[in-house]
Amino acid sequence: MTTDSKTIPATLIAGDGIGPEIVESVTEILDTVGAPFVWDRQLAGMAGVDAVNDPLPKQTIESIRRTGLALKGPLTTPVGGGFKSINVTLRQEFGLFANLRPTKTIIPGGRFDDIDLVLFRENLEGYYAAMEHYIPVGEDPKGIALSSGFNSRAECRRIVKFAFEYAVKNNRKTVTIVHKANILKLLTGLFLEEGRKVAEEYKGRIEFNERIVDACAMQLVINPWQFDVIVTTNLFGDILSDLTAGLVGGLGMAPGANIGEKAAVFEAVHGSAPDIAGKGIANPLALLLAAVMMLRHVNRNDLADRIDAGIKKVITNGTVRTKDLGGNASTKDLTAALKQAVA
């Protein structure tokens, strides 16, 4: 996305549980660096259900359609009541075909150090298209549960090309295509086939290799430094991106972006953590890192670099960390330290 205007309209969704607390923290830090976003605050999740009995209100969808840009805190999809996953609905509504999850070491001295890899996950197809039904067996109407997945040649090509383009623009060296074509010969065979074709187009610029998903999971734990950019299908990407988050301290350090042709939604990928909501101890870093990605998306690398440097300074110094990072700082303490570091 490019923009010449000084201000950029964007949708802001506080979300549920710890969402409002970490969103407040992140917007304060963004204000401190003079970020260009003008927020249109909207509801989703349980906040949407409480207000208008809809976890993804029409007004919120219309706002994202208008701005083409959103930052959202964690959302809770209501259990039962026929409500679809909010994230899946958003991805389908706006064609957010690419899920982007960078994984980078911020806290030094962990089990794994100097991790720096990026995972791309196809966001619209695979088994998460969720075409499911039951087949009765004898007296049991739910004797067999059947789920169908699908991959289209066009979407396989689009996500792999997106990953290679990212590698070129960000001086990455290698793209690894992850699949299960040895067993799911058609479903992920098509993904691998299209991936190889795309890789040919970048020959001499970006190295390419391929891994079967279970071998990739093992290698990510044994030697994660061999990976640079990973691209894979929906289900595998969901699993592997949580694994990669574990390499750098967990989901509290994991930002995510969902990107399409007409809109981009940036998020903290962790849950709403209702058990600690309102206690003032939530870690805002995942959402702040998502906001950094959002700044890069609108070509404000200058501001993104300032926040990145501030995070590194505060967290590496180690005197101000929330409980999940081994400290005892409150959300407000960490926010104040980060604001001082970026000011």
Secondary structure as UniProt FT lines:
FT   STRAND          8..13
FT   TURN            17..18
FT   HELIX           19..32
FT   TURN            33..34
FT   STRAND          37..42
FT   HELIX           46..52
FT   HELIX           58..67
FT   STRAND          69..72
FT   TURN            81..82
FT   HELIX           86..94
FT   STRAND          98..104
FT   TURN            108..109
FT   STRAND          116..122
FT   STRAND          126..137
FT   TURN            138..139
FT   STRAND          140..150
FT   HELIX           153..169
FT   TURN            170..171
FT   STRAND          174..179
FT   TURN            181..183
FT   TURN            185..186
FT   HELIX           187..201
FT   TURN            202..205
FT   STRAND          207..212
FT   HELIX           213..222
FT   HELIX           224..226
FT   STRAND          229..232
FT   HELIX           234..247
FT   TURN            248..249
FT   HELIX           251..253
FT   STRAND          255..259
FT   STRAND          264..268
FT   TURN            274..278
FT   HELIX           285..297
FT   TURN            298..299
FT   HELIX           301..317
FT   HELIX           323..325
FT   HELIX           331..342
//
